[in-house]
Amino acid sequence: MGMTTTTKPKFVSYARVSTDEQGQSGLGLESQQHQCRAYVESVGGELVREFVEIASGDNDDRPVLAEALKLAKRLRACVLVAKLDRLSRVVAKVAGLLRGGAELRVVECANASTLELHIRAVIAEEERRKIAERTRDALGAAKRRGVQLGSARPGHWSGREHRRRAGAAAGSAAAAASRRELSASVYADAAPIAKQLHQAGGSLRTIAAELNAKGLTTPMGGSWKAQSVKRLLATA
């Protein structure tokens, strides 16, 4: 009898945060990446590359997501996200991805069909629209009554200026720590290759092309350019 071999399913994960979501429980980069890694391990798959993007959910300009989709199609891998809203808050964007032939898996509903994912996106967008509408109406009514809202209220930060400064510093530190962790992971893969090619006389552009051909990305998930390779070599 001949031996049968099975190929591990390949995954390309995509995580997104907006600046105001960095510190929120369940929406941080670390949480999303942990969920994706755990899922890949549970199905005996291979996580080819992790992509990270900082962008508002309402912003359809997603160059990193485009890179993730491009790599997934080239490697015949599945695009994996922790939650459906990490792709977009706009249902048309999700629908476009599904129609575009990209295989999509969402950890929070891993067994959902393409139709179910589309329906979930439609329902989520309608719920967000209603919440936003009710919030605008309530704020508008308050302003018409002369109410000053949020930090605009007189004395809002009185005696608490230190908390405001501490909160801003903590947010900046958390974002910096996430960037450092992500850079270290990416550089660990790309630096040895870049260093070897550089020692062999390869130009910065040649090295960038080779890293891109191998499916490696910059810390922010983009394509390598001569300048980013130069920064990479400075750390090697």
Contacts in CASP RR format, 6 or more apart in sequence:
PFRMAT RR
TARGET T0000
AUTHOR 0000-0000-0000
METHOD contacts of the structure
MODEL  1
MGMTTTTKPKFVSYARVSTDEQGQSGLGLESQQHQCRAYVESVGGELVRE
FVEIASGDNDDRPVLAEALKLAKRLRACVLVAKLDRLSRVVAKVAGLLRG
GAELRVVECANASTLELHIRAVIAEEERRKIAERTRDALGAAKRRGVQLG
SARPGHWSGREHRRRAGAAAGSAAAAASRRELSASVYADAAPIAKQLHQA
GGSLRTIAAELNAKGLTTPMGGSWKAQSVKRLLATA
8 44 0 8 1.000
8 45 0 8 1.000
8 46 0 8 1.000
9 43 0 8 1.000
9 44 0 8 1.000
9 45 0 8 1.000
9 46 0 8 1.000
9 77 0 8 1.000
9 78 0 8 1.000
10 45 0 8 1.000
10 46 0 8 1.000
10 48 0 8 1.000
10 75 0 8 1.000
10 76 0 8 1.000
10 77 0 8 1.000
10 78 0 8 1.000
11 36 0 8 1.000
11 40 0 8 1.000
11 45 0 8 1.000
11 46 0 8 1.000
11 47 0 8 1.000
11 48 0 8 1.000
11 77 0 8 1.000
11 78 0 8 1.000
11 79 0 8 1.000
11 80 0 8 1.000
11 105 0 8 1.000
12 47 0 8 1.000
12 48 0 8 1.000
12 49 0 8 1.000
12 50 0 8 1.000
12 51 0 8 1.000
12 68 0 8 1.000
12 71 0 8 1.000
12 72 0 8 1.000
12 75 0 8 1.000
12 77 0 8 1.000
12 78 0 8 1.000
12 79 0 8 1.000
12 80 0 8 1.000
13 33 0 8 1.000
13 36 0 8 1.000
13 37 0 8 1.000
13 40 0 8 1.000
13 47 0 8 1.000
13 49 0 8 1.000
13 50 0 8 1.000
13 51 0 8 1.000
13 79 0 8 1.000
13 80 0 8 1.000
13 81 0 8 1.000
14 51 0 8 1.000
14 52 0 8 1.000
14 53 0 8 1.000
14 64 0 8 1.000
14 65 0 8 1.000
14 68 0 8 1.000
14 79 0 8 1.000
14 80 0 8 1.000
14 81 0 8 1.000
14 86 0 8 1.000
14 87 0 8 1.000
15 28 0 8 1.000
15 29 0 8 1.000
15 32 0 8 1.000
15 33 0 8 1.000
15 36 0 8 1.000
15 50 0 8 1.000
15 51 0 8 1.000
15 52 0 8 1.000
15 53 0 8 1.000
15 81 0 8 1.000
15 82 0 8 1.000
15 86 0 8 1.000
16 32 0 8 1.000
16 52 0 8 1.000
16 53 0 8 1.000
16 54 0 8 1.000
16 55 0 8 1.000
16 57 0 8 1.000
16 65 0 8 1.000
16 86 0 8 1.000
16 87 0 8 1.000
17 27 0 8 1.000
17 28 0 8 1.000
17 29 0 8 1.000
17 32 0 8 1.000
17 52 0 8 1.000
17 53 0 8 1.000
17 54 0 8 1.000
18 54 0 8 1.000
18 55 0 8 1.000
18 56 0 8 1.000
18 57 0 8 1.000
19 54 0 8 1.000
19 175 0 8 1.000
21 27 0 8 1.000
21 28 0 8 1.000
22 28 0 8 1.000
22 29 0 8 1.000
22 171 0 8 1.000
22 174 0 8 1.000
22 175 0 8 1.000
22 178 0 8 1.000
23 171 0 8 1.000
23 174 0 8 1.000
25 31 0 8 1.000
26 32 0 8 1.000
29 52 0 8 1.000
29 178 0 8 1.000
29 182 0 8 1.000
30 178 0 8 1.000
31 82 0 8 1.000
32 81 0 8 1.000
32 82 0 8 1.000
32 83 0 8 1.000
32 86 0 8 1.000
33 50 0 8 1.000
33 52 0 8 1.000
35 82 0 8 1.000
35 107 0 8 1.000
35 108 0 8 1.000
36 47 0 8 1.000
36 50 0 8 1.000
36 80 0 8 1.000
36 81 0 8 1.000
36 82 0 8 1.000
36 107 0 8 1.000
37 47 0 8 1.000
39 80 0 8 1.000
39 105 0 8 1.000
39 107 0 8 1.000
39 110 0 8 1.000
40 46 0 8 1.000
40 47 0 8 1.000
40 80 0 8 1.000
47 80 0 8 1.000
48 71 0 8 1.000
48 75 0 8 1.000
48 77 0 8 1.000
48 215 0 8 1.000
49 68 0 8 1.000
49 71 0 8 1.000
49 215 0 8 1.000
49 216 0 8 1.000
49 217 0 8 1.000
50 185 0 8 1.000
51 64 0 8 1.000
51 65 0 8 1.000
51 67 0 8 1.000
51 68 0 8 1.000
51 217 0 8 1.000
51 221 0 8 1.000
52 64 0 8 1.000
52 182 0 8 1.000
52 219 0 8 1.000
52 220 0 8 1.000
52 221 0 8 1.000
53 62 0 8 1.000
53 63 0 8 1.000
53 64 0 8 1.000
53 65 0 8 1.000
53 220 0 8 1.000
53 221 0 8 1.000
54 220 0 8 1.000
55 61 0 8 1.000
55 62 0 8 1.000
55 64 0 8 1.000
57 85 0 8 1.000
57 88 0 8 1.000
57 89 0 8 1.000
57 90 0 8 1.000
58 89 0 8 1.000
58 90 0 8 1.000
60 88 0 8 1.000
60 90 0 8 1.000
60 93 0 8 1.000
62 88 0 8 1.000
63 222 0 8 1.000
64 220 0 8 1.000
64 221 0 8 1.000
64 222 0 8 1.000
65 87 0 8 1.000
67 217 0 8 1.000
67 221 0 8 1.000
67 222 0 8 1.000
67 223 0 8 1.000
68 79 0 8 1.000
68 221 0 8 1.000
69 79 0 8 1.000
69 97 0 8 1.000
69 102 0 8 1.000
71 77 0 8 1.000
71 215 0 8 1.000
71 217 0 8 1.000
72 78 0 8 1.000
72 79 0 8 1.000
72 102 0 8 1.000
72 103 0 8 1.000
73 102 0 8 1.000
77 103 0 8 1.000
78 103 0 8 1.000
78 104 0 8 1.000
78 105 0 8 1.000
79 97 0 8 1.000
79 102 0 8 1.000
79 103 0 8 1.000
79 104 0 8 1.000
79 105 0 8 1.000
80 105 0 8 1.000
80 106 0 8 1.000
80 107 0 8 1.000
81 87 0 8 1.000
81 104 0 8 1.000
81 105 0 8 1.000
81 106 0 8 1.000
81 107 0 8 1.000
82 106 0 8 1.000
82 107 0 8 1.000
82 108 0 8 1.000
83 106 0 8 1.000
83 107 0 8 1.000
83 108 0 8 1.000
84 94 0 8 1.000
84 106 0 8 1.000
84 108 0 8 1.000
84 109 0 8 1.000
84 117 0 8 1.000
84 120 0 8 1.000
84 121 0 8 1.000
84 124 0 8 1.000
85 124 0 8 1.000
87 93 0 8 1.000
87 94 0 8 1.000
87 97 0 8 1.000
87 104 0 8 1.000
88 94 0 8 1.000
88 121 0 8 1.000
89 124 0 8 1.000
89 125 0 8 1.000
89 128 0 8 1.000
90 125 0 8 1.000
91 118 0 8 1.000
91 121 0 8 1.000
91 122 0 8 1.000
91 124 0 8 1.000
91 125 0 8 1.000
94 117 0 8 1.000
94 118 0 8 1.000
94 121 0 8 1.000
95 118 0 8 1.000
95 121 0 8 1.000
97 104 0 8 1.000
98 104 0 8 1.000
98 114 0 8 1.000
98 117 0 8 1.000
98 118 0 8 1.000
104 114 0 8 1.000
104 117 0 8 1.000
106 112 0 8 1.000
106 117 0 8 1.000
109 116 0 8 1.000
109 117 0 8 1.000
109 120 0 8 1.000
112 120 0 8 1.000
139 149 0 8 1.000
142 149 0 8 1.000
143 149 0 8 1.000
148 154 0 8 1.000
150 156 0 8 1.000
151 157 0 8 1.000
157 163 0 8 1.000
157 164 0 8 1.000
179 219 0 8 1.000
182 219 0 8 1.000
182 220 0 8 1.000
183 219 0 8 1.000
186 216 0 8 1.000
186 217 0 8 1.000
186 218 0 8 1.000
186 219 0 8 1.000
186 221 0 8 1.000
187 219 0 8 1.000
187 232 0 8 1.000
187 235 0 8 1.000
187 236 0 8 1.000
189 216 0 8 1.000
190 211 0 8 1.000
190 216 0 8 1.000
190 224 0 8 1.000
190 232 0 8 1.000
191 232 0 8 1.000
191 233 0 8 1.000
191 235 0 8 1.000
191 236 0 8 1.000
192 236 0 8 1.000
193 207 0 8 1.000
193 210 0 8 1.000
193 211 0 8 1.000
193 214 0 8 1.000
193 216 0 8 1.000
194 207 0 8 1.000
194 211 0 8 1.000
194 229 0 8 1.000
194 232 0 8 1.000
194 233 0 8 1.000
194 236 0 8 1.000
195 233 0 8 1.000
195 236 0 8 1.000
197 206 0 8 1.000
197 207 0 8 1.000
197 210 0 8 1.000
198 207 0 8 1.000
198 233 0 8 1.000
203 226 0 8 1.000
204 226 0 8 1.000
204 227 0 8 1.000
204 229 0 8 1.000
204 230 0 8 1.000
205 226 0 8 1.000
207 224 0 8 1.000
207 229 0 8 1.000
208 223 0 8 1.000
208 224 0 8 1.000
208 225 0 8 1.000
208 226 0 8 1.000
208 228 0 8 1.000
208 229 0 8 1.000
209 224 0 8 1.000
211 224 0 8 1.000
211 229 0 8 1.000
212 223 0 8 1.000
212 224 0 8 1.000
216 224 0 8 1.000
217 223 0 8 1.000
217 224 0 8 1.000
218 224 0 8 1.000
218 228 0 8 1.000
224 232 0 8 1.000
END
